[in-house]
Amino acid sequence: MTTQHRWKTDGVRVVGANQLDPNTAQTPGMDRKAAINFARVGAQKLWAGTVHIHANAKTGAHHHGPLESVIYVVKGKARMRWGEKLEFMAEAGPGDFIYIPPWVPHQEINASPHEVLECVLCRSDGEAVAVNLDIEPVEKPEHVLWVDPTHPG
């Protein structure tokens, strides 16, 4: 087999918008669909897909085990809560990125009463991990402004 032939069959893969797979780990309140994972394309170190949360809806509390996650907000307004009692909160809008470290209990909330929250989701492994949690959240979370060490203030 020539190198050229291997690149043809083992090279770039395109997964069409109409080919996303709903048979992935789910959390109540959200609709996850896999685009890139081990099963679909042989991805060893990442998982990517979409997530939709209906207007005024929120997910159950969950974490993704040892995986790092990145959420990119395409449309709508995301409100994230996290912590042992979901005691912290921050918001993100279209074009914003959200980083979720391993093992962090969190909840995604659609802060819009009228439009679907549409996001792209990437995780640091080819297999989906979603551990749903039974958490009694605090009534009023503390609002946290996301500031990184290279951009203080």
CYANA upper distance limits for C-alpha pairs under 8 A (distance plus 0.5 A):
  1 MET  CA      5 HIS  CA      6.92
  1 MET  CA      6 ARG  CA      7.54
  2 THR  CA      6 ARG  CA      7.05
  3 THR  CA      7 TRP  CA      6.82
  4 GLN  CA      8 LYS  CA      6.91
  5 HIS  CA      9 THR  CA      7.11
  6 ARG  CA     10 ASP  CA      6.00
  6 ARG  CA     11 GLY  CA      7.79
  7 TRP  CA     11 GLY  CA      5.03
  7 TRP  CA     12 VAL  CA      8.35
  8 LYS  CA     12 VAL  CA      8.37
 13 ARG  CA     41 VAL  CA      7.55
 15 VAL  CA     19 GLN  CA      6.65
 15 VAL  CA     20 LEU  CA      7.76
 15 VAL  CA     35 ALA  CA      6.70
 15 VAL  CA     36 ILE  CA      8.05
 16 GLY  CA     20 LEU  CA      7.59
 19 GLN  CA     35 ALA  CA      7.96
 20 LEU  CA     33 LYS  CA      6.09
 20 LEU  CA     34 ALA  CA      6.02
 20 LEU  CA     35 ALA  CA      5.58
 20 LEU  CA     49 GLY  CA      8.05
 21 ASP  CA     33 LYS  CA      5.54
 21 ASP  CA     34 ALA  CA      5.42
 21 ASP  CA     35 ALA  CA      7.04
 22 PRO  CA     31 ASP  CA      8.17
 22 PRO  CA     32 ARG  CA      6.77
 22 PRO  CA     33 LYS  CA      4.92
 22 PRO  CA     34 ALA  CA      6.92
 23 ASN  CA     33 LYS  CA      7.70
 23 ASN  CA     34 ALA  CA      8.15
 24 THR  CA     32 ARG  CA      7.45
 24 THR  CA     33 LYS  CA      7.11
 24 THR  CA     34 ALA  CA      7.03
 24 THR  CA    128 ALA  CA      7.21
 25 ALA  CA     32 ARG  CA      8.06
 25 ALA  CA    128 ALA  CA      6.57
 25 ALA  CA    129 VAL  CA      7.08
 25 ALA  CA    130 ALA  CA      6.39
 26 GLN  CA     30 MET  CA      7.75
 26 GLN  CA     31 ASP  CA      7.44
 26 GLN  CA     32 ARG  CA      6.79
 26 GLN  CA    130 ALA  CA      7.51
 27 THR  CA     31 ASP  CA      8.26
 27 THR  CA     59 THR  CA      6.96
 27 THR  CA     60 GLY  CA      6.73
 27 THR  CA     62 HIS  CA      7.96
 27 THR  CA    130 ALA  CA      7.74
 27 THR  CA    132 ASN  CA      7.03
 28 PRO  CA     59 THR  CA      5.99
 28 PRO  CA     60 GLY  CA      6.01
 29 GLY  CA     53 ILE  CA      7.00
 29 GLY  CA     54 HIS  CA      8.19
 29 GLY  CA     57 ALA  CA      6.92
 29 GLY  CA     58 LYS  CA      6.04
 29 GLY  CA     59 THR  CA      4.78
 29 GLY  CA     60 GLY  CA      7.09
 30 MET  CA     51 VAL  CA      7.08
 30 MET  CA     52 HIS  CA      6.28
 30 MET  CA     53 ILE  CA      5.34
 30 MET  CA     54 HIS  CA      7.97
 30 MET  CA     58 LYS  CA      7.93
 30 MET  CA     59 THR  CA      6.35
 31 ASP  CA     51 VAL  CA      5.91
 31 ASP  CA     52 HIS  CA      5.71
 31 ASP  CA     53 ILE  CA      7.05
 32 ARG  CA     49 GLY  CA      7.53
 32 ARG  CA     50 THR  CA      6.21
 32 ARG  CA     51 VAL  CA      4.95
 32 ARG  CA     52 HIS  CA      7.26
 33 LYS  CA     49 GLY  CA      5.92
 33 LYS  CA     50 THR  CA      5.79
 33 LYS  CA     51 VAL  CA      6.95
 34 ALA  CA     47 TRP  CA      7.95
 34 ALA  CA     48 ALA  CA      6.63
 34 ALA  CA     49 GLY  CA      4.79
 34 ALA  CA     50 THR  CA      7.16
 35 ALA  CA     40 ARG  CA      7.85
 35 ALA  CA     47 TRP  CA      8.27
 35 ALA  CA     48 ALA  CA      6.21
 35 ALA  CA     49 GLY  CA      5.17
 35 ALA  CA     50 THR  CA      8.04
 36 ILE  CA     40 ARG  CA      6.68
 36 ILE  CA     41 VAL  CA      6.74
 36 ILE  CA     43 ALA  CA      7.29
 36 ILE  CA     46 LEU  CA      8.09
 36 ILE  CA     47 TRP  CA      5.93
 36 ILE  CA     48 ALA  CA      5.40
 36 ILE  CA     49 GLY  CA      6.94
 36 ILE  CA    126 GLY  CA      8.26
 37 ASN  CA     41 VAL  CA      6.51
 37 ASN  CA     42 GLY  CA      6.87
 37 ASN  CA     43 ALA  CA      5.56
 37 ASN  CA     44 GLN  CA      8.10
 37 ASN  CA     46 LEU  CA      7.00
 37 ASN  CA     47 TRP  CA      5.16
 37 ASN  CA     48 ALA  CA      7.11
 37 ASN  CA    125 ASP  CA      8.41
 37 ASN  CA    126 GLY  CA      5.12
 37 ASN  CA    127 GLU  CA      6.71
 37 ASN  CA    128 ALA  CA      8.38
 38 PHE  CA     42 GLY  CA      4.49
 38 PHE  CA     43 ALA  CA      4.84
 38 PHE  CA     44 GLN  CA      6.48
 38 PHE  CA     47 TRP  CA      8.11
 38 PHE  CA    126 GLY  CA      5.18
 38 PHE  CA    127 GLU  CA      6.67
 39 ALA  CA     43 ALA  CA      8.22
 39 ALA  CA    126 GLY  CA      8.46
 39 ALA  CA    127 GLU  CA      8.48
 42 GLY  CA    126 GLY  CA      8.11
 43 ALA  CA     47 TRP  CA      7.72
 43 ALA  CA    125 ASP  CA      8.39
 43 ALA  CA    126 GLY  CA      5.67
 44 GLN  CA    125 ASP  CA      6.88
 44 GLN  CA    126 GLY  CA      5.42
 45 LYS  CA    124 SER  CA      6.09
 45 LYS  CA    125 ASP  CA      4.65
 45 LYS  CA    126 GLY  CA      5.60
 46 LEU  CA    122 CYS  CA      7.38
 46 LEU  CA    123 ARG  CA      5.88
 46 LEU  CA    124 SER  CA      4.92
 46 LEU  CA    125 ASP  CA      4.41
 46 LEU  CA    126 GLY  CA      4.95
 46 LEU  CA    127 GLU  CA      8.06
 47 TRP  CA    122 CYS  CA      5.98
 47 TRP  CA    123 ARG  CA      5.42
 47 TRP  CA    124 SER  CA      6.94
 47 TRP  CA    125 ASP  CA      6.09
 47 TRP  CA    126 GLY  CA      5.27
 47 TRP  CA    127 GLU  CA      6.95
 47 TRP  CA    128 ALA  CA      7.27
 48 ALA  CA    120 VAL  CA      7.84
 48 ALA  CA    121 LEU  CA      5.98
 48 ALA  CA    122 CYS  CA      4.73
 48 ALA  CA    123 ARG  CA      6.84
 49 GLY  CA    120 VAL  CA      6.35
 49 GLY  CA    121 LEU  CA      5.79
 49 GLY  CA    122 CYS  CA      7.07
 50 THR  CA    118 GLU  CA      7.93
 50 THR  CA    119 CYS  CA      6.26
 50 THR  CA    120 VAL  CA      5.01
 50 THR  CA    121 LEU  CA      6.11
 51 VAL  CA    118 GLU  CA      6.60
 51 VAL  CA    119 CYS  CA      5.79
 51 VAL  CA    120 VAL  CA      6.76
 51 VAL  CA    121 LEU  CA      7.28
 52 HIS  CA    116 VAL  CA      7.13
 52 HIS  CA    117 LEU  CA      6.07
 52 HIS  CA    118 GLU  CA      5.29
 52 HIS  CA    119 CYS  CA      6.94
 53 ILE  CA     57 ALA  CA      6.79
 53 ILE  CA     58 LYS  CA      7.50
 53 ILE  CA     59 THR  CA      8.30
 53 ILE  CA    109 ILE  CA      8.06
 53 ILE  CA    110 ASN  CA      6.68
 53 ILE  CA    116 VAL  CA      6.32
 53 ILE  CA    117 LEU  CA      5.61
 53 ILE  CA    118 GLU  CA      7.32
 54 HIS  CA     58 LYS  CA      8.47
 54 HIS  CA    110 ASN  CA      7.34
 54 HIS  CA    115 GLU  CA      7.64
 54 HIS  CA    116 VAL  CA      5.22
 54 HIS  CA    117 LEU  CA      6.91
 55 ALA  CA    110 ASN  CA      6.43
 55 ALA  CA    111 ALA  CA      8.00
 55 ALA  CA    112 SER  CA      6.16
 55 ALA  CA    113 PRO  CA      5.52
 55 ALA  CA    114 HIS  CA      5.75
 55 ALA  CA    115 GLU  CA      5.62
 55 ALA  CA    116 VAL  CA      5.50
 55 ALA  CA    117 LEU  CA      7.50
 56 ASN  CA    109 ILE  CA      8.05
 56 ASN  CA    110 ASN  CA      6.01
 56 ASN  CA    111 ALA  CA      6.69
 56 ASN  CA    112 SER  CA      6.31
 56 ASN  CA    113 PRO  CA      5.19
 56 ASN  CA    114 HIS  CA      7.78
 57 ALA  CA    109 ILE  CA      6.64
 57 ALA  CA    110 ASN  CA      6.04
 57 ALA  CA    111 ALA  CA      8.47
 58 LYS  CA    107 GLN  CA      7.63
 58 LYS  CA    108 GLU  CA      6.27
 58 LYS  CA    109 ILE  CA      4.65
 58 LYS  CA    110 ASN  CA      6.51
 59 THR  CA    107 GLN  CA      6.18
 59 THR  CA    108 GLU  CA      5.98
 59 THR  CA    109 ILE  CA      6.88
 60 GLY  CA    107 GLN  CA      6.61
 60 GLY  CA    108 GLU  CA      8.43
 60 GLY  CA    132 ASN  CA      7.40
 60 GLY  CA    133 LEU  CA      7.77
 61 ALA  CA    105 PRO  CA      6.89
 61 ALA  CA    106 HIS  CA      5.91
 61 ALA  CA    107 GLN  CA      5.29
 61 ALA  CA    132 ASN  CA      6.58
 61 ALA  CA    133 LEU  CA      5.78
 61 ALA  CA    134 ASP  CA      7.31
 61 ALA  CA    135 ILE  CA      7.06
 62 HIS  CA    105 PRO  CA      5.88
 62 HIS  CA    106 HIS  CA      6.12
 62 HIS  CA    107 GLN  CA      7.07
 62 HIS  CA    130 ALA  CA      7.11
 62 HIS  CA    131 VAL  CA      5.84
 62 HIS  CA    132 ASN  CA      4.75
 62 HIS  CA    133 LEU  CA      5.51
 63 HIS  CA    102 PRO  CA      7.99
 63 HIS  CA    103 TRP  CA      6.01
 63 HIS  CA    104 VAL  CA      6.17
 63 HIS  CA    105 PRO  CA      5.35
 63 HIS  CA    106 HIS  CA      6.73
 63 HIS  CA    130 ALA  CA      6.44
 63 HIS  CA    131 VAL  CA      5.84
 63 HIS  CA    132 ASN  CA      7.24
 63 HIS  CA    133 LEU  CA      8.13
 64 HIS  CA     68 GLU  CA      8.03
 64 HIS  CA     69 SER  CA      8.35
 64 HIS  CA    102 PRO  CA      6.89
 64 HIS  CA    103 TRP  CA      6.52
 64 HIS  CA    104 VAL  CA      8.17
 64 HIS  CA    129 VAL  CA      5.68
 64 HIS  CA    130 ALA  CA      5.28
 64 HIS  CA    131 VAL  CA      6.47
 65 GLY  CA    102 PRO  CA      6.22
 65 GLY  CA    103 TRP  CA      5.28
 65 GLY  CA    129 VAL  CA      7.10
 65 GLY  CA    130 ALA  CA      7.72
 65 GLY  CA    131 VAL  CA      7.51
 66 PRO  CA    102 PRO  CA      5.17
 66 PRO  CA    103 TRP  CA      6.46
 67 LEU  CA    101 PRO  CA      7.71
 67 LEU  CA    102 PRO  CA      5.48
 67 LEU  CA    103 TRP  CA      8.04
 67 LEU  CA    123 ARG  CA      6.75
 67 LEU  CA    124 SER  CA      5.91
 67 LEU  CA    125 ASP  CA      7.16
 67 LEU  CA    129 VAL  CA      8.14
 68 GLU  CA     99 TYR  CA      8.07
 68 GLU  CA    100 ILE  CA      6.47
 68 GLU  CA    101 PRO  CA      5.43
 68 GLU  CA    102 PRO  CA      5.59
 68 GLU  CA    123 ARG  CA      6.09
 68 GLU  CA    124 SER  CA      5.87
 69 SER  CA     99 TYR  CA      6.39
 69 SER  CA    100 ILE  CA      5.54
 69 SER  CA    101 PRO  CA      7.07
 69 SER  CA    102 PRO  CA      8.19
 69 SER  CA    121 LEU  CA      7.63
 69 SER  CA    122 CYS  CA      6.17
 69 SER  CA    123 ARG  CA      4.92
 69 SER  CA    124 SER  CA      7.10
 70 VAL  CA     97 PHE  CA      7.26
 70 VAL  CA     98 ILE  CA      6.05
 70 VAL  CA     99 TYR  CA      5.19
 70 VAL  CA    100 ILE  CA      6.79
 70 VAL  CA    121 LEU  CA      6.30
 70 VAL  CA    122 CYS  CA      5.69
 70 VAL  CA    123 ARG  CA      6.92
 71 ILE  CA     97 PHE  CA      6.13
 71 ILE  CA     98 ILE  CA      5.45
 71 ILE  CA     99 TYR  CA      7.08
 71 ILE  CA    119 CYS  CA      6.89
 71 ILE  CA    120 VAL  CA      6.23
 71 ILE  CA    121 LEU  CA      5.11
 71 ILE  CA    122 CYS  CA      7.03
 72 TYR  CA     94 PRO  CA      8.30
 72 TYR  CA     95 GLY  CA      7.16
 72 TYR  CA     96 ASP  CA      6.42
 72 TYR  CA     97 PHE  CA      5.05
 72 TYR  CA     98 ILE  CA      6.91
 72 TYR  CA    119 CYS  CA      5.95
 72 TYR  CA    120 VAL  CA      5.60
 72 TYR  CA    121 LEU  CA      6.93
 73 VAL  CA     77 LYS  CA      8.21
 73 VAL  CA     78 ALA  CA      7.85
 73 VAL  CA     92 ALA  CA      7.68
 73 VAL  CA     93 GLY  CA      6.46
 73 VAL  CA     94 PRO  CA      5.34
 73 VAL  CA     95 GLY  CA      6.16
 73 VAL  CA     96 ASP  CA      6.14
 73 VAL  CA     97 PHE  CA      6.99
 73 VAL  CA    117 LEU  CA      8.23
 73 VAL  CA    118 GLU  CA      6.84
 73 VAL  CA    119 CYS  CA      5.01
 73 VAL  CA    120 VAL  CA      7.10
 74 VAL  CA     93 GLY  CA      8.30
 74 VAL  CA     94 PRO  CA      5.47
 74 VAL  CA     95 GLY  CA      6.69
 74 VAL  CA    117 LEU  CA      8.30
 74 VAL  CA    118 GLU  CA      5.94
 74 VAL  CA    119 CYS  CA      5.61
 74 VAL  CA    120 VAL  CA      7.51
 75 LYS  CA     93 GLY  CA      7.68
 75 LYS  CA     94 PRO  CA      5.70
 75 LYS  CA    116 VAL  CA      8.00
 75 LYS  CA    117 LEU  CA      6.20
 75 LYS  CA    118 GLU  CA      5.53
 75 LYS  CA    119 CYS  CA      7.41
 76 GLY  CA     93 GLY  CA      6.64
 76 GLY  CA     94 PRO  CA      6.83
 76 GLY  CA    110 ASN  CA      8.00
 76 GLY  CA    111 ALA  CA      8.36
 76 GLY  CA    112 SER  CA      7.24
 76 GLY  CA    115 GLU  CA      6.93
 76 GLY  CA    116 VAL  CA      6.88
 76 GLY  CA    117 LEU  CA      5.09
 76 GLY  CA    118 GLU  CA      6.99
 77 LYS  CA     91 GLU  CA      7.58
 77 LYS  CA     92 ALA  CA      6.46
 77 LYS  CA     93 GLY  CA      5.22
 77 LYS  CA     94 PRO  CA      7.61
 77 LYS  CA    110 ASN  CA      6.60
 77 LYS  CA    111 ALA  CA      5.89
 77 LYS  CA    112 SER  CA      6.54
 77 LYS  CA    117 LEU  CA      6.84
 78 ALA  CA     91 GLU  CA      6.01
 78 ALA  CA     92 ALA  CA      5.61
 78 ALA  CA     93 GLY  CA      6.65
 78 ALA  CA    108 GLU  CA      7.31
 78 ALA  CA    109 ILE  CA      6.36
 78 ALA  CA    110 ASN  CA      5.72
 78 ALA  CA    111 ALA  CA      6.29
 78 ALA  CA    117 LEU  CA      7.32
 79 ARG  CA     89 MET  CA      7.41
 79 ARG  CA     90 ALA  CA      6.30
 79 ARG  CA     91 GLU  CA      4.82
 79 ARG  CA     92 ALA  CA      6.95
 79 ARG  CA    108 GLU  CA      6.58
 79 ARG  CA    109 ILE  CA      5.41
 79 ARG  CA    110 ASN  CA      6.72
 79 ARG  CA    111 ALA  CA      6.32
 80 MET  CA     89 MET  CA      5.97
 80 MET  CA     90 ALA  CA      5.89
 80 MET  CA     91 GLU  CA      6.57
 80 MET  CA    106 HIS  CA      7.50
 80 MET  CA    107 GLN  CA      6.33
 80 MET  CA    108 GLU  CA      5.43
 80 MET  CA    109 ILE  CA      6.60
 81 ARG  CA     86 LEU  CA      5.68
 81 ARG  CA     87 GLU  CA      7.31
 81 ARG  CA     88 PHE  CA      5.91
 81 ARG  CA     89 MET  CA      4.87
 81 ARG  CA     90 ALA  CA      7.25
 81 ARG  CA    106 HIS  CA      5.99
 81 ARG  CA    107 GLN  CA      5.68
 81 ARG  CA    108 GLU  CA      7.17
 81 ARG  CA    109 ILE  CA      8.33
 81 ARG  CA    141 PRO  CA      8.07
 82 TRP  CA     86 LEU  CA      4.72
 82 TRP  CA     87 GLU  CA      6.74
 82 TRP  CA     88 PHE  CA      5.83
 82 TRP  CA     89 MET  CA      7.04
 82 TRP  CA    104 VAL  CA      7.39
 82 TRP  CA    105 PRO  CA      6.03
 82 TRP  CA    106 HIS  CA      4.56
 82 TRP  CA    107 GLN  CA      6.82
 83 GLY  CA     87 GLU  CA      6.15
 83 GLY  CA     88 PHE  CA      6.75
 83 GLY  CA    104 VAL  CA      7.09
 83 GLY  CA    105 PRO  CA      6.03
 83 GLY  CA    106 HIS  CA      7.03
 84 GLU  CA    105 PRO  CA      6.87
 84 GLU  CA    135 ILE  CA      8.20
 85 LYS  CA    135 ILE  CA      6.83
 85 LYS  CA    136 GLU  CA      6.77
 85 LYS  CA    137 PRO  CA      5.14
 85 LYS  CA    138 VAL  CA      6.28
 86 LEU  CA    105 PRO  CA      7.75
 86 LEU  CA    106 HIS  CA      6.99
 86 LEU  CA    107 GLN  CA      7.96
 86 LEU  CA    135 ILE  CA      8.42
 86 LEU  CA    137 PRO  CA      5.78
 86 LEU  CA    138 VAL  CA      7.00
 86 LEU  CA    141 PRO  CA      7.42
 87 GLU  CA    137 PRO  CA      7.36
 87 GLU  CA    138 VAL  CA      6.24
 87 GLU  CA    140 LYS  CA      7.74
 87 GLU  CA    141 PRO  CA      4.87
 87 GLU  CA    142 GLU  CA      6.51
 88 PHE  CA    141 PRO  CA      5.49
 88 PHE  CA    142 GLU  CA      5.28
 88 PHE  CA    143 HIS  CA      6.52
 88 PHE  CA    144 VAL  CA      6.99
 89 MET  CA    141 PRO  CA      6.34
 89 MET  CA    142 GLU  CA      6.39
 89 MET  CA    143 HIS  CA      5.33
 89 MET  CA    144 VAL  CA      6.32
 90 ALA  CA    143 HIS  CA      6.28
 90 ALA  CA    144 VAL  CA      5.97
 90 ALA  CA    145 LEU  CA      7.00
 90 ALA  CA    146 TRP  CA      7.96
 92 ALA  CA     96 ASP  CA      6.25
 92 ALA  CA     97 PHE  CA      7.97
 92 ALA  CA     98 ILE  CA      7.96
100 ILE  CA    104 VAL  CA      7.38
105 PRO  CA    133 LEU  CA      8.27
110 ASN  CA    116 VAL  CA      7.85
110 ASN  CA    117 LEU  CA      6.28
112 SER  CA    116 VAL  CA      8.06
112 SER  CA    117 LEU  CA      8.24
123 ARG  CA    128 ALA  CA      8.45
147 VAL  CA    151 HIS  CA      6.96
147 VAL  CA    152 PRO  CA      6.54
147 VAL  CA    153 GLY  CA      7.64
148 ASP  CA    152 PRO  CA      6.82
